[in-house]
Amino acid sequence: MSTQRIRTIYTISLVILDAFLIAVAFVLAYRLRIVIDWPEPLATTVPLSAYSGLLMVQIISIVVALFFYRLYYIPRAVSRVDQFYYVFAAVSIGTLLAVALTTFLFKGDRVILDYPRAMIIYAWVITIVLLVLGRALHQMVRAALRNRGWGKDRLIVVGTGDMAYAVIQRILHSPYLGYELMGVVNGLDNGKEFGGMPILGSPEDLPVLIEQLGINEVIIAMPEKGHRETVRVISYCERGRVSIKIFPDVFQFVTSQASIDELGGLPLLSVRDYALRGYLLIFKRLMDLLGAAFGLVLLSPLMMLIAMAIKLESPGPVFFVQERMGLDAKPFRMIKFRSMRRDAERNGPGWTTDNDPRQTRLGTFIRKIEADELPNLINVLLGEMSLVGPRPEQAHYVEQFRQTVPRYMDRHQEKGGMTGWAQVNGLRGDTSIAERTKYDLWYMENWSILLDLKIILRTIWQIIERKSRKEPLPDALDEIRPSDTTSLSSQD
C-alpha cells in the first residue's frame, strides 16, 4: 500500500475517532449535569435522544474547527504542548460556534430552552481531555505501525557536505520522523558511503533511482554548491512524483519563520524581526517573577537538604558564585550550588565535561538532575536572569566566542536563562557553541509564552527521564563534524 494512501487512512480514522470522542464527551456531560446539581438542580430532565440535533451540531462544529487548525494534517513529529494548545483552541472555537448555530437553528424549540448551560461547560472540558488522550493513542498506533514498516517515506539526501551530514544524522537519530533513508546522491566525492549511508550515484541518476527505489521524498542539502546546481538537481527530481525539500544556505543567518511577500508580482522572502519586544517584555518578566517566587517556595525544602548535604560531604561554601555575562553583555553574579571541590579552579576556570574529575560525588548527582542550578531562581527573582533564555557564559569565553562564532553577541540582547531552546534540544555542556548560538537566535526571534512553557515542561520531563537512564544523545545538529565550526566562522 502506498504511503499516500496510508496517510489518507490515518486522516480518515482520526476524523472518525474525534467525532466518536466528541459524542462520548456530550453524553458524559449530560450524565454529569443530572448527577451534579450545579449551579442549581434541574427543573426537568430531558431524555438524551431529544439532544440528537444539538449533538450533530456539536460534532460538526468542533470537527470543522479542528480542520481549520490543521489538526487533520498528520505531522512527522508533534509536540505534546503544541497539540494540547491547538486542541484547546479548536475545541473552544468549535464549542462557541456550536452554541451560536444551536441558538439559530433551534430557535423557539423547547429543546434549546431546556439545554443546561452547565452541560456546555462539562462538554467543553471533557472534549478537550478526550481529544488530547485520543490523539496520543492515535499517535502511538501510528508509531507502532511505522516500526513495522507502514507509512514510512523512502528518502534520498543530495549532498556530501557538512549540511548534508547534519541532515543524515538528524534522520538516523530520529526514527519517529518516519523516514527510511535509502542513501546519498552526489557523485563528486570518491568513496562508497557518507555518514554511514551508501552513495548511490550522481544527480543525473536521480530519475532512475527514484523509479527503482520507490523514493517518496528528496532532500537537497548542498548549499555550498550554489543556486544553479540546486536548480539543476530539482530538474532531475521533477521527472518523478516526489516531494522536494531544500536545506537553505541562509540557515546560520536567518533563524526565524519566513513568509512569502511580493513586490509588484515579484516574490520576496519576509523575515520576522525579534519577537521579544515592547509590552511582551512585561509578560515575560511577570512570568519570571511568578515562576521564580513559586519555585523558591515550593523547592525550598529540597534546596535546604541539598545545602546540608554539600556541607556534610566536603569542606567549602554551599553556593558557587561566578561572574557571567547577561543582558547587553553586562556582568552579574550567578548563584549555583557548589558541585565541585573547593580548589577546582586553582589553575584557572575550565570547561566542564561529563565525568569531570573535579566534581564531588554529590555534585555529580545534582548536576545530572540539574538541581545545582536551582539557586538561579534567586537571579531570576532579582531580574538578572530569566527562566528561559540563552545560557550565560563567563566573560573570557564570551570574548573568545565572539571572535569565531557568527552573531554570537546577538544572544546578549536578551537575559540569560536557567534553561533554553538549545538545552532541551540536547546542546548542553561540552557541545558546539556555533550550534547552540543558532538555537538561541531562533528562540529570540520566535519567542512566545507558549514556547517558554514548552521549554520549561520539556526541561522537567528530560530531568525525570535522565534519572532513570543514561544521558540522551545530543540533537543531530550537534553531530556535525568538527570542521563545521571553522567553516561557519569563515562565512561571517
Disulfide bonds with the S-S distance in Angstrom:
none
